[in-house]
Amino acid sequence: MNKRVESVDVLRGLTMAFMLIVDNPGGRMFAPFNHATWNGFTPTDFVFPTFVFVMGVSMFLSLRKQEFKLSWKVLKRFLLILGIGWLCNWISRCVWGGGIVGLENVRLSGVLVRLALCYGLSALIVCTVNHKWLGWVAGAILAVYSAILLLGNGYVHGPENILARVDTAVLGLNHMYKSDNGVDPEGLLSTLPAVAHTLIGFLIGKLLVEKDFRKMDAVGTLMLVGGFLLGYLLPINKKVWSPSFVLVCCGAATLLLSLFHWLIDEKGVWKHTGFWKVFGSNAILCFLLCDVLVWTMHGSGAFKAVMDFLGRNEWTSLLYAVAGVMLIYLIVLPLYKRKIFIKL
């Protein structure tokens, strides 16, 4: 399995396309795409975490080519994603603030920052720990995090939450996400279960390469059921990235990947996957283009005039988000046709 695995690209692309819709609404969010306010979940809550899971799968596919040894390539990828994440955070603060802001006001967490940390820490683990122990490592991380949540008011939706207190103490309020009662959805402590999430994706990638689909389906089902059962003790919550949320998301993603692989790579039943592969083969570039689109439209008189003409409601917001996705698709499509894949 040395060539690109189409099912992985399709799942990554499907996830990225929906991330772009959710991240770039034209105003009031289309109701079905809202996140859960706190405990519980909506389908939208699984979009970014599924991308993290697929990153773990892809990590196995890429690192096996270098025999799971740490290299400058791994470090460079980590530093690039981290640096670009911080740069995007700074530009966003400048755009929304209406002028240049100092570095003391730049958010240090965020989607790309979480991706960088999950990639870097997981790569360090998988390149230094015998793979037969990785499941235990992921389980230990989730067990420790469960104790942190239970003992530290981890389900309180406010600044007294242990996650908020650690982020405030280490990062400072100026460097945090500011609109969720002090709980940063990509904060420091919640990166721990996100690393376990990535490691689970890595192990599923191993099963995918070994074509052990029965075990994939069994593991996926056990995680899904186990996650819902654990939810009675530790509610499913994306914003704290609870262990039950990790299991439910990874279980669902595993079963979906297994189904995609059977339909696309094994049986060839699903043949027309090009649209999703355009997003999946240049996912980070698509994400960055979404940010550029948001920055460009912010404060645009033409954008405001069009939205006022159409009427500012959920449906025009959805229309704008879908139009943005299609614009990004048209920009990236020539790269896909020429087999140019931007890798950090």
Secondary structure as UniProt FT lines:
FT   HELIX           6..23
FT   HELIX           31..33
FT   HELIX           43..46
FT   HELIX           47..63
FT   HELIX           64..66
FT   TURN            67..68
FT   HELIX           72..97
FT   HELIX           103..105
FT   HELIX           111..126
FT   TURN            127..128
FT   HELIX           131..133
FT   HELIX           134..151
FT   TURN            152..155
FT   TURN            159..160
FT   HELIX           162..170
FT   HELIX           173..175
FT   TURN            181..182
FT   TURN            185..186
FT   TURN            189..190
FT   HELIX           191..209
FT   TURN            210..211
FT   HELIX           213..230
FT   TURN            231..233
FT   TURN            238..241
FT   HELIX           243..260
FT   HELIX           261..266
FT   HELIX           274..281
FT   HELIX           283..297
FT   TURN            298..299
FT   HELIX           301..310
FT   HELIX           314..337
FT   TURN            338..339
//
